Amino acid sequence: MLERTGVPTPEQLALCLPGPERARRGAVAVFECFEKIPCDPCYEACSQGAVLPFTDINDLPQVDHDRCNGCGNCVQHCPGLAIFVVDCTWAPGKALLKLPYELLPLPEAGEALSCYDREGKRVGEGTTVRVVRGRPFLGTPVVWVELELDRCGQVRHVRPREGGAGDGAAG
């Protein structure tokens, strides 16, 4: 499915997700990197040693989720926009998702957002908590989004809601 549609299968996703026990301990990076290409900025960006050394620069990143503190440094440095940080402990019934965002204008704190899944389908709403701007030419901005806890594994893109009142799609 990935090769045809760009959307990973549930089996591919299961290989990159932290276990439920780790997810219950707080913020953790999820690497949805499925293509073997010469790339390793995530390894260089991780000060926690959570991204394990590459045997070959074409290898897929291997992550020790227990070492990850969810800082999001890897998100900002991934040229493939394939890394997200999920915090399922953010607030009762809510999760925090840190995701790369390359569009302008950037959302602002408190801004209402429409949330989309990997296929581009609207799956709910969220609110911008913070925007971490990347350094010029060196990092992608990272948007922190508060959303419903049951949506954090689905949402991989957001965009501001028109007028803040929703865009009419079911969520």
C-alpha positions as CSV (number, residue, x, y, z in Angstrom):
1,M,0.0,0.0,0.0
2,L,2.8,2.5,0.9
3,E,4.4,2.2,-2.6
4,R,1.1,2.8,-4.3
5,T,-0.6,5.4,-2.1
6,G,2.0,6.8,0.2
7,V,0.0,5.5,3.2
8,P,1.6,2.9,5.4
9,T,-0.2,-0.3,6.3
10,P,-1.3,-1.1,9.9
11,E,1.5,-3.7,9.9
12,Q,4.1,-1.1,8.9
13,L,2.9,1.3,11.5
14,A,3.0,-1.3,14.3
15,L,6.7,-1.7,13.7
16,C,7.4,1.9,14.5
17,L,5.2,2.6,17.4
18,P,6.3,2.6,21.0
19,G,4.6,0.0,23.2
20,P,1.6,1.0,25.3
21,E,3.6,0.9,28.5
22,R,6.1,3.4,27.1
23,A,3.3,5.6,25.8
24,R,1.8,5.8,29.3
25,R,5.1,7.3,30.6
26,G,4.9,10.5,28.6
27,A,6.1,12.1,25.4
28,V,7.8,9.8,22.9
29,A,8.9,10.1,19.3
30,V,7.3,8.0,16.6
31,F,9.4,7.5,13.4
32,E,7.2,6.8,10.4
33,C,10.2,6.4,8.2
34,F,9.7,3.5,5.7
35,E,12.0,4.3,2.8
36,K,15.7,3.2,2.8
37,I,17.5,6.4,1.6
38,P,20.8,8.0,2.6
39,C,19.7,10.0,5.5
40,D,20.6,10.3,9.2
41,P,19.8,13.8,10.6
42,C,17.6,12.3,13.3
43,Y,20.7,10.4,14.7
44,E,22.7,13.6,14.8
45,A,19.9,15.6,16.4
46,C,19.1,13.2,19.3
47,S,21.0,14.2,22.4
48,Q,19.4,11.3,24.4
49,G,20.9,8.5,22.3
50,A,17.4,7.3,21.5
51,V,18.2,7.0,17.8
52,L,20.7,4.2,17.6
53,P,23.8,4.4,15.4
54,F,23.3,3.5,11.7
55,T,25.2,0.5,10.4
56,D,24.6,1.9,6.9
57,I,23.4,5.4,6.1
58,N,20.6,3.8,4.0
59,D,19.2,1.9,7.0
60,L,15.9,2.9,8.5
61,P,16.3,4.6,11.9
62,Q,16.1,2.3,15.0
63,V,14.8,3.9,18.1
64,D,15.1,3.0,21.7
65,H,11.8,4.5,22.9
66,D,12.9,4.1,26.6
67,R,15.7,6.7,26.0
68,C,13.5,9.2,24.2
69,N,12.3,12.1,26.3
70,G,10.0,13.5,23.6
71,C,12.0,16.8,23.1
72,G,11.1,16.9,19.4
73,N,14.6,17.8,18.2
74,C,14.5,14.9,15.7
75,V,11.1,16.2,14.3
76,Q,12.7,19.5,13.4
77,H,15.6,17.9,11.7
78,C,13.9,15.2,9.6
79,P,13.9,16.3,5.9
80,G,11.2,13.7,5.2
81,L,8.7,15.0,7.8
82,A,8.4,11.4,9.0
83,I,8.8,12.0,12.8
84,F,6.1,13.0,15.3
85,V,6.1,13.2,19.1
86,V,3.0,11.9,20.9
87,D,2.2,12.6,24.5
88,C,-0.8,10.5,25.7
89,T,-0.4,11.9,29.2
90,W,-0.9,15.6,28.3
91,A,-4.2,16.1,30.1
92,P,-7.3,13.9,31.0
93,G,-8.8,12.8,27.7
94,K,-6.3,14.9,25.7
95,A,-3.0,14.2,23.9
96,L,-0.3,16.5,22.7
97,L,1.1,15.9,19.2
98,K,4.3,17.6,18.0
99,L,4.4,17.6,14.2
100,P,6.4,19.2,11.4
101,Y,4.7,22.0,9.6
102,E,6.1,23.6,6.4
103,L,3.3,25.8,5.3
104,L,2.8,29.5,5.8
105,P,1.4,31.2,7.7
106,L,2.3,29.2,10.8
107,P,-0.6,28.6,13.2
108,E,-0.5,30.7,16.4
109,A,-0.9,29.5,20.0
110,G,-4.6,29.1,20.8
111,E,-5.6,28.8,17.2
112,A,-8.3,26.3,16.3
113,L,-7.1,23.6,13.9
114,S,-8.7,20.9,11.7
115,C,-6.9,17.6,12.0
116,Y,-6.2,15.1,9.1
117,D,-5.1,11.5,9.0
118,R,-2.4,10.0,6.7
119,E,-4.9,9.8,3.8
120,G,-5.8,13.5,4.1
121,K,-9.2,12.8,5.6
122,R,-10.4,15.2,8.3
123,V,-10.7,13.3,11.6
124,G,-11.3,15.9,14.2
125,E,-10.2,19.2,15.7
126,G,-7.3,20.5,17.8
127,T,-5.8,23.6,19.2
128,T,-2.3,25.0,18.7
129,V,-0.4,25.0,22.0
130,R,2.9,26.2,20.8
131,V,4.9,26.7,17.6
132,V,8.7,26.0,17.7
133,R,10.2,27.8,14.7
134,G,13.1,26.1,13.0
135,R,16.4,28.0,12.6
136,P,16.7,29.4,9.1
137,F,17.7,26.7,6.6
138,L,18.4,24.2,9.4
139,G,15.0,23.1,10.9
140,T,11.4,22.7,10.2
141,P,8.9,24.4,12.4
142,V,7.1,22.1,14.8
143,V,3.5,22.7,15.8
144,W,2.3,21.4,19.2
145,V,-1.3,20.4,18.9
146,E,-3.7,19.5,21.7
147,L,-6.3,17.0,20.5
148,E,-8.6,14.2,21.7
149,L,-6.6,11.3,23.1
150,D,-8.2,8.8,20.8
151,R,-7.0,10.7,17.7
152,C,-3.3,11.1,18.5
153,G,-2.4,7.9,16.6
154,Q,-4.3,9.1,13.5
155,V,-3.5,12.8,13.1
156,R,-0.5,13.6,10.9
157,H,-1.4,17.0,9.5
158,V,-3.3,20.1,10.7
159,R,-4.5,23.3,9.2
160,P,-6.2,26.3,10.6
161,R,-10.0,26.2,10.6
162,E,-11.6,28.9,8.6
163,G,-13.0,31.5,11.0
164,G,-12.2,29.1,13.9
165,A,-15.6,27.6,13.6
166,G,-14.8,24.4,11.7
167,D,-14.9,23.6,8.0
168,G,-18.1,21.7,7.9
169,A,-16.6,18.2,7.9
170,A,-17.6,15.6,10.4
171,G,-15.1,15.0,13.2
